[in-house]
Amino acid sequence: MTSGKLSGPVHVVGGGLAGSEAAWQIAQAGVPVVLHEMRPVRGTDAHQTDKLAELVCSNSFRADDWTGNAVGLLHAEMRKLGSIILSCGDAHQVPAGGALAVDRDGFAQAVTERLEAHPLVTIAREEVAGLPPAEWDSVVVATGPLTSPALSQAILELTGEGELSFFDAIAPIVHLESVDMGKAWRQSRYDKEGPGGDAAAYINCPMDREQYEAFIDALLAGPKSEFKDWEHVPYFDGCLPIEVMAERGRETLRHGPMKPVGLTNEHDPQTKAWAVVQLRQDNALGTLWNMVGFQTKLKHGAQTDIFRMIPGLEKAVFARLGGLHRNTFLNSPALLDGSLRLKADPRMRFAGQVTGVEGYVESAAIGLLAGRFAATERLGRPATPPPATTALGALIGHITGGHLDGGKGSFQPMNINYGLLPPIEGPRHGEDGKRLPHKERGRAKKRLMGERALADLDAWTASSPG
């Protein structure tokens, strides 16, 4: 399949985060690419614009610290490899404590403009119905969680496998001016500064025990959207609807998105909140804030009533209420090879959330790798994955071969985490010779894993023909 000369463009199907990143990497390698995006010719249930890389759920790329967080390490690796998603994210960041969050409109506009301006990128606004044409000898399918029915069915028929699906629930967005700051206050958990230097990046709404219990009762009793055709589909634990978390136990939310730790109510410093709802800035102007962890499938009328029970949000005006969209992913360990090619049709690679990764950054990361693999293959060079010691290598290793098959349905979406990287022995003693406390040993170990990953990525980049 490889060739020493160009034999036409690589085709990328899908203009989300993964597809945009794949197209950028291919073009930056000097290979022509056609990016096929069906919006606005055909819309989806979740998208609101025709921009490339539109963010349909949260506006956060999560933690940005490579020394102590696995997704922060993935950020650092992608920056080293010239990621358009991280570059545009950095250029359009908004305050978010220790996280990298972006102005969603500015970010998507920047990605769109940069791809439109690249001389080797052609953007085709059309739906690819069914399998890509036979004459397309190199294709990256990055259709994400909203793969069109025709293409989804064609892939299923080709592979002979049933699809696995789950739901992402979208969190509501509130107008800042409608938040009662006489009850709420600005503070990041443990006053941690983020990449923008803001240590007060979140708005916090406190609840006492009685308010929390009433809130849980309302969540459990509130009417939910019903989709009979979608019943008995397992949720991914990283994006559970808030009412599903409440159903798992009355204390679940208090130990999850509503945990009160690391926060002091400036209006009543002596009283410890029983639970805290956090809002995170959603746009560059700071006028819109999303409810952190409040993805939901509650019906819209119930959302406004229930969420206005939260102290500080009694008069909340919602710019967007929560909702659901469907995610579809392949049984990648069985269907894809180590360079993301479909075993049943090796001209096709898959990228992004459809491969079974979870999260914006992970989806873009797999798009980055798929694009680099397609470009190096088109140039007649071997497509070699990054070392397993890197976050990129660990992520692709898991979805293409690292998962232990536990039977049908056992392969589930995965965020990047240190558990996917090879273990490393952390220091037990500090420079002064004293034994390190357990928490400090853990932090030191994570930093060592990050240093190893970045060094190994540099070595792979230097030795990789691509």
CORURWO-V443458 format. One line per field, one symbol per residue. phi: phi as a letter, one per 30 degrees, with the letter a starting at -180 (. if undefined). psi: psi as a letter, one per 40 degrees, with the letter a starting at -180 (. if undefined). A space follows every 50 residues. Layout:
phi = ???
psi = ???
This chain:
phi = .dbdbdbjddcccjcddddddddddddddjcdbcccbddcebdbdcdcbc ddhddcbdcccieccddbbdddddedddddcidddddddddbdbeaidcc cbdddddddddddddddddcccccdadcdideeddddbbccbdidceded dedddddddicddcbbccccddbcdedcddddccbcadeihddcddiccb dccccdbdddddddddeddddddcdcbedcdicdddddbdedddddddld ceddcbdcdcdibbdddaddcdddabccccecbddiccbcddiceacdde ddedddddddejcececcdacdabbdcbbddeedcccdciddedaddccc bidddjcbjedddddddedddddddddddicdccddeddcdddddddddc addddcjeiddbebddadddcedbdddcbdddiddddedddddddddddd ddddddddddddcddd
psi = diieihfiiihhhhfaddddddddddddeehiihhhheiedhiiedieie iifhhebieheaieheeehdddddddddddefhdddddddefiihfbeih iihdddddddddddddeheehhhhgihghaiiidehehhhhfeaefhidd dddddddddeiiihiiihhhiihihdeehgeediihhihefhiadeehef eihhhiiiddddddddddddeihihhgdeeifhhihdefhiddddddeid eddeebefheieihhddgdehhidihhiihheideedhhihhefiieiid dddddddeehheedfhhhdhiiaiihhhiigddddiaefeihdegeehii iadeefihidddddddddddddddddddefiihhiiieeiddddddddde eehhhfihedhiihihideeiiiihiieiadeeihhiddddddddddddd ddddddddddddehd.
